[in-house]
Amino acid sequence: VKLSSAAASVQMATFGLGFSRAAHVAIRTGATGALRSIATRRRPNGHAKKTKSCALKPFLDMEALAAGQRLAREATYGKEVASSVDTVISLYASHGCQDLETMRLTHAVSLKASAAEHALQAAELARNSGADDESTVAALLHDCGHLLAHAMPQLGWTPDRAMRHGLLGDMWLRQLGFSDTVISLIAHQGNARRYLCFKQQGYFNRMPQESKDAMLLFGGPMSADEAAVFEGAKGFHKTMWLKQICDDAAASPLLGLCEFEQHRPLLEAHLLEQRSAVGSAVAVPERF
């Protein structure tokens, strides 16, 4: 296998992905290494054995492309993504253990755990249920707007305190680069609560009185027509799944979960994927 030419072809194939010039150096290096390790097999006596290139070519191309793209993402967006994750972890470290009034107003049960503990348990329940990474990220950050409202009390005015967190969370997650799916799942949690209050009378009756009062600010239980539209919306089932995960986490809290750092790899991988997806839509000149 001609490693250098193969790596070069992978490098050229990724020029349309919006990566920086420096990243292409990483692609060439990484692709060459990946190709070399795949194209060489070890015999029992420890001597290397060359594998026929004709049989490996499709596999080599895929492995090399994946290795090159991974290195390119890290080289181009690594620092930016790490900074975004630092921002998330800092928010929960600073405000995740505070008494957040708006969280009490927007949950179906009285919360006994802190915001950070509740977020970590929701993410753990999501992961244990077999959820994908994107859904787990949504479970982890579903209450971020409440922490932002606590961090910036000067925004808004008192009567809108039960609704302000939704807008703040949406703007903050978009600014940091989280996916539309994550943002949509979180944004529709209020609608999911209204839907359950329409669908299950017992759900509304079990809510604390202050939560019932706050929900009236969102429009109260859905009407039959609203529920029908909501059921037909894209992502309905996943939205309701997330609502169930969050309710389960609130109903059976596990105290002492305060290590947000454990989710750094999850958050970084998600944001790196989003950065490269945005980069693929950017027109890249043929010459540099």
C-alpha positions in Angstrom: 0.0 0.0 0.0 1.3 3.4 -0.9 0.8 5.0 2.4 1.9 8.5 1.6 -0.3 8.8 -1.5 -3.3 7.3 0.4 -2.9 9.7 3.3 -2.6 12.6 0.8 -5.9 11.5 -0.9 -7.6 11.4 2.5 -6.2 14.9 3.2 -7.6 16.2 -0.1 -11.0 14.5 0.6 -11.4 16.5 3.8 -10.6 19.9 2.4 -14.4 20.4 2.0 -15.1 19.8 5.7 -14.2 23.3 6.8 -11.0 22.3 8.7 -8.1 24.7 9.1 -4.8 24.4 7.2 -3.1 23.3 10.3 -5.6 20.5 10.7 -4.7 19.1 7.3 -1.2 18.4 8.6 -2.8 16.4 11.4 -4.9 14.5 8.9 -2.0 13.5 6.8 0.0 12.4 9.8 -2.9 10.5 11.4 -4.1 8.9 8.2 -0.6 7.7 7.4 -0.3 6.1 10.9 -3.7 4.5 10.6 -2.9 3.1 7.2 0.4 1.7 8.3 -1.0 0.0 11.4 -3.8 -1.6 9.4 -1.7 -2.6 6.4 0.7 -4.5 8.7 -0.2 -7.7 10.5 1.9 -9.6 13.0 2.8 -13.3 12.6 3.1 -15.6 15.6 6.9 -15.2 15.5 6.5 -11.5 15.9 7.6 -10.6 12.3 5.4 -8.2 10.4 3.4 -9.4 7.5 2.2 -7.1 4.8 -1.5 -7.5 4.0 -2.6 -7.4 0.4 -3.7 -3.9 -0.5 -6.4 -5.0 -2.9 -8.4 -6.7 -0.1 -7.9 -3.9 2.4 -8.4 -0.9 0.2 -12.1 -0.1 1.1 -11.3 -0.7 4.8 -8.1 1.3 4.6 -10.0 4.2 3.0 -12.6 4.3 5.7 -10.2 3.9 8.6 -7.9 6.5 7.2 -10.7 9.0 6.6 -12.1 8.5 10.1 -8.6 8.9 11.7 -7.9 12.0 9.6 -11.3 13.6 10.4 -10.9 12.9 14.1 -7.5 14.5 14.3 -8.7 17.4 12.1 -11.6 18.2 14.4 -9.4 18.1 17.5 -6.7 20.3 15.9 -9.2 22.9 14.6 -11.9 23.1 17.3 -10.2 21.4 20.3 -9.5 24.6 22.3 -12.8 26.2 21.5 -14.7 23.1 22.6 -12.7 22.7 25.8 -13.5 26.3 26.6 -17.2 25.7 26.0 -17.2 22.6 28.3 -15.3 24.6 30.9 -18.2 27.1 30.8 -20.8 24.4 31.4 -18.9 22.9 34.3 -18.2 26.3 35.8 -21.9 27.1 35.8 -22.9 24.0 37.6 -20.0 24.2 40.0 -20.9 27.8 40.9 -24.7 27.6 40.9 -25.6 23.9 40.9 -25.8 23.6 44.7 -27.8 26.8 45.2 -31.4 27.0 46.1 -33.1 27.7 42.8 -36.7 28.9 43.2 -37.6 28.4 39.5 -36.7 24.8 39.7 -39.2 24.3 42.5 -41.8 26.0 40.3 -41.4 23.8 37.2 -41.0 20.3 38.5 -43.8 17.8 39.1 -42.5 16.8 42.5 -40.7 18.6 45.3 -37.0 18.4 44.6 -34.8 17.2 47.4 -31.5 17.1 45.4 -29.5 20.1 44.2 -29.6 21.1 40.6 -26.2 19.5 40.0 -27.2 16.3 41.7 -30.5 16.2 39.8 -28.7 16.8 36.4 -26.2 14.0 37.1 -28.8 11.5 38.1 -30.9 12.3 35.0 -27.9 11.7 32.8 -27.1 8.5 34.7 -30.7 7.3 34.2 -30.6 8.2 30.5 -27.4 6.3 30.0 -28.7 3.3 31.9 -31.8 3.2 29.7 -29.6 2.8 26.6 -30.0 6.4 25.4 -27.6 7.8 22.7 -25.1 10.5 23.5 -27.2 13.3 22.3 -30.2 12.3 24.5 -27.8 11.9 27.5 -26.5 15.4 26.9 -30.1 16.7 26.9 -30.8 14.9 30.2 -27.6 16.3 31.8 -28.4 19.9 30.8 -32.2 20.0 30.9 -32.3 22.5 33.7 -29.4 24.8 32.6 -31.7 27.7 32.2 -32.6 27.7 35.9 -28.9 28.1 36.8 -28.5 30.8 34.2 -31.4 32.7 35.7 -29.9 32.4 39.1 -26.5 33.5 37.8 -28.1 36.6 36.1 -30.9 37.8 38.3 -30.8 41.2 36.7 -32.4 39.8 33.6 -36.1 40.0 33.2 -38.6 41.0 35.9 -40.2 39.1 38.8 -43.5 37.9 37.1 -41.7 36.1 34.3 -39.3 34.2 36.6 -41.0 30.9 35.9 -40.6 31.3 32.1 -37.3 33.2 31.8 -35.1 30.0 32.2 -36.4 28.5 29.0 -35.3 31.5 26.8 -31.9 31.8 28.7 -31.2 28.1 28.3 -32.0 28.1 24.5 -29.8 31.1 23.9 -26.9 29.8 26.0 -26.9 26.3 24.5 -27.0 27.7 20.9 -24.1 30.1 21.7 -22.0 27.2 23.0 -22.8 25.1 19.9 -25.0 22.3 21.1 -27.2 20.5 18.6 -30.7 21.5 17.5 -31.9 18.1 18.9 -30.5 18.8 22.4 -31.9 22.3 22.4 -35.3 21.2 21.1 -35.6 18.4 23.7 -34.9 20.8 26.5 -37.1 23.6 25.1 -40.1 21.3 24.9 -40.0 20.1 28.5 -42.6 22.7 29.5 -44.9 21.5 26.7 -44.3 17.9 27.8 -45.5 18.8 31.3 -48.6 20.6 30.0 -49.3 17.5 27.8 -49.1 15.1 30.8 -51.4 17.3 32.8 -54.0 17.0 30.0 -53.4 13.3 29.4 -53.1 12.1 33.0 -55.3 13.9 35.6 -53.4 12.3 38.4 -50.2 13.9 37.1 -51.6 17.4 37.7 -53.1 16.4 41.0 -49.7 15.2 42.3 -47.9 18.4 41.5 -47.1 20.8 44.4 -49.5 23.8 44.5 -46.7 26.3 43.5 -45.9 24.1 40.5 -49.6 24.1 39.5 -49.7 27.9 39.8 -46.5 28.3 37.8 -47.8 26.0 35.0 -50.8 28.3 34.5 -48.2 30.9 33.2 -47.3 28.4 30.5 -51.0 28.1 29.5 -52.1 25.3 31.9 -52.9 21.8 30.7 -53.1 21.4 27.0 -56.4 21.3 25.2 -57.3 18.3 23.1 -56.4 20.1 19.9 -53.0 21.3 21.3 -52.3 17.7 22.5 -53.0 16.3 19.0 -50.6 18.8 17.4 -48.0 18.1 20.0 -48.3 14.3 19.4 -47.6 14.8 15.7 -44.6 17.0 16.2 -41.1 15.7 15.3 -39.3 14.3 18.3 -42.5 13.9 20.4 -41.6 10.4 21.7 -38.0 11.4 22.6 -39.3 14.6 24.3 -41.7 12.5 26.5 -38.9 10.0 27.2 -36.8 12.8 28.5 -39.6 14.1 30.6 -40.0 10.7 32.2 -36.3 10.5 32.9 -36.3 13.9 34.6 -39.4 13.0 36.6 -37.8 9.7 37.7 -34.6 11.5 38.8 -36.6 14.1 40.8 -38.8 11.4 42.4 -35.9 9.2 43.6 -33.0 11.5 44.2 -29.4 10.2 44.8 -27.6 12.8 46.9 -23.9 13.4 46.7 -23.5 13.3 42.9 -21.6 16.5 42.2 -18.8 15.5 39.8 -19.7 17.2 36.5 -16.1 16.6 35.3 -16.9 13.0 34.6 -19.1 14.1 31.7 -16.4 16.2 30.0 -15.6 13.6 27.3 -19.3 13.3 26.5 -19.8 17.0 26.1 -16.6 17.5 24.2 -17.4 14.7 21.7 -20.8 16.2 21.1 -19.6 19.7 20.6 -16.7 18.5 18.3 -19.3 16.7 16.2 -21.4 19.8 15.9 -18.4 22.0 15.0 -17.4 19.7 12.2 -21.0 19.5 10.9 -21.1 23.3 10.7 -17.7 23.4 9.1 -18.8 21.0 6.3 -21.3 23.6 5.1 -18.6 26.3 4.7 -17.2 27.0 1.3 -13.4 26.3 1.3 -11.2 27.8 -1.4 -9.3 25.3 -3.6 -5.9 27.0 -2.9 -4.5 28.1 0.4 
